[in-house]
Every structure is written in structure tokens, then in C-alpha cells.
Amino acid sequence: MVIAVGVLSACSSPGVKLPDRADHTIQREEARLAAVIGAQTPTILGALGTCSVRLLRQDATASFVWAECGTGPPINSGVSAPMRVIGSDVTVPRDGTQYTKDIHTLFPDDLAEIIEEQDDTIRP
């Protein structure tokens, strides 16, 4: 399913528009993506967790998000990272020297730029 994304807010990079989080369609899609990513947290975090998602963009095949996920007691772990979601497949950039390469492989160029800038407007 592809959702038409309305735009309202912009980040610091000129010309990059993000979906309007006040739009109920966007809110529902972010909740759906949070559930998809949350189901993958045992692989990502080593335990089942819950996630908050900021939808950055969707195209015909992928959703590009920033997700913040965490597990609760007795084990507390978490992640805050950009992710690409295709169906139920969630791809997280690798750490260290592979991070920048993965960002540019997984995301459109304009989104990769704002992800590298660590712009706070792209986080949930």
C-alpha cells in the first residue's frame, strides 16, 4: 500500500519536505510502521520491544523512517536509527565505518543528507 503524503514541515536541508504528522493518515501509517518494526525488535535489540516512528518518505516499494525502539524490564536496551521498511523487511544501517555507506545505499540522496546531519526534525 502506498499512501499519498502531504507535506507541511521542512528540515534544515533546502527542498526536503517531510510528511505532515498532524495528518491522520500519516499518524495511522506511522503506527503501522511502528508495529512492523516492533515485531522485528528481537532481531534488532535481542528482545521484543516497542517503537516510535517518524515517517520521512514513502515510495512505491519502501517506507523510509527514523525509529526509536526500546525494550522494558528486566532487560533495557534501545535503538534510535534511520530504517528502511519494505513489506515486513526492516533494514537498519550498520554501525561504525559502514554507517555512512549504508545510509547512502538505503536512502534517497536528499534523505541521506539530513540523516547524516542528525537533524532533530527527522526523529519521532
Secondary structure, DSSP 8 states (H G I E B T S, - for coil): ------EEEE-SSTT-EEE-TTSHHHHHHHHHHHHHHHHTHHHHHSS--EEEEEEEEE-SS-EEEEEEEE--TTS--EEEEEEEEETTEEE---STTHHHHHHHHHS-HHHHHHHHHT-GGG--
